């Protein structure tokens, strides 16, 4: 019972801070682009487990699809994909 009241108190405090504007999320300048990336016809993402960006802005996506590693240009063009048969799933290396 005590932990329930503690959790309730934390939620109330967070909501109170949000109402005061203290917990506002800053504008980081990012926006959603529903058309990014451009995937070839018949290609889709399976469950994505990781993504990263290199120093030139290329985006590397690691997912559970047939080609588990996909590399995109900053504009969203698929540059290459690879890794077929290398992983049994997107979380472990196959033997």
C-alpha positions in Angstrom: 0.0 0.0 0.0 2.9 2.3 0.8 4.5 1.9 -2.6 1.2 2.6 -4.3 0.9 6.0 -2.5 4.6 6.7 -3.3 3.9 6.0 -7.0 0.8 8.2 -6.8 2.8 11.0 -5.2 5.5 10.8 -8.0 2.9 11.0 -10.7 1.2 14.0 -9.0 4.6 15.7 -8.7 5.4 15.1 -12.4 2.0 16.4 -13.5 2.4 19.5 -11.3 5.8 20.3 -12.8 4.4 19.8 -16.3 1.6 22.2 -15.5 4.2 24.8 -14.4 6.1 24.3 -17.7 9.2 23.0 -15.9 8.9 19.5 -17.5 8.5 20.9 -21.0 10.4 19.1 -23.7 12.8 21.4 -25.5 12.5 21.9 -29.3 15.5 20.1 -30.7 14.8 21.0 -34.3 13.9 17.4 -35.4 10.9 16.7 -37.4 9.1 13.5 -38.6 9.4 12.8 -42.3 6.8 10.0 -43.1 8.5 9.5 -46.5 12.0 8.8 -45.2 13.6 6.5 -46.1 12.8 5.5 -49.7 12.7 1.7 -49.7 12.7 -0.3 -53.0 9.4 -1.9 -54.0 8.8 -5.0 -52.0 11.3 -4.1 -49.3 10.2 -3.3 -45.7 11.6 -3.1 -42.2 11.1 -6.0 -39.9 11.5 -5.3 -36.1 14.3 -2.6 -35.9 16.6 -3.2 -32.9 19.2 -0.5 -33.6 20.0 2.5 -35.7 23.0 4.8 -35.8 24.5 7.7 -37.9 28.0 7.9 -39.1 30.1 11.1 -39.5 28.8 11.7 -43.0 25.2 11.4 -42.0 24.6 8.0 -43.4 22.0 6.0 -41.3 22.7 2.4 -40.5 19.6 0.3 -39.5 19.8 -3.1 -37.9 16.6 -5.1 -38.2 15.2 -8.6 -38.4 14.6 -8.6 -42.1 16.3 -10.7 -44.8 19.1 -8.2 -45.2 19.5 -7.2 -41.6 21.8 -4.2 -42.1 20.6 -1.4 -44.3 22.5 1.8 -45.0 20.8 5.0 -46.1 22.0 8.4 -47.3 21.0 11.4 -45.2 18.3 12.0 -47.9 16.9 8.5 -47.3 18.2 6.7 -50.4 19.1 3.1 -49.8 22.8 2.8 -50.5 23.3 -0.8 -49.6 22.1 -3.7 -47.5 23.9 -6.8 -46.3 24.2 -9.4 -43.7 21.9 -12.2 -45.1 22.6 -15.4 -43.1 25.0 -13.7 -40.7 22.5 -13.4 -37.9 19.9 -15.8 -36.7 17.9 -12.8 -35.6 18.7 -9.1 -35.1 20.0 -9.7 -31.6 22.6 -12.5 -31.9 25.3 -13.7 -34.3 24.7 -17.1 -35.9 27.4 -19.8 -35.7 
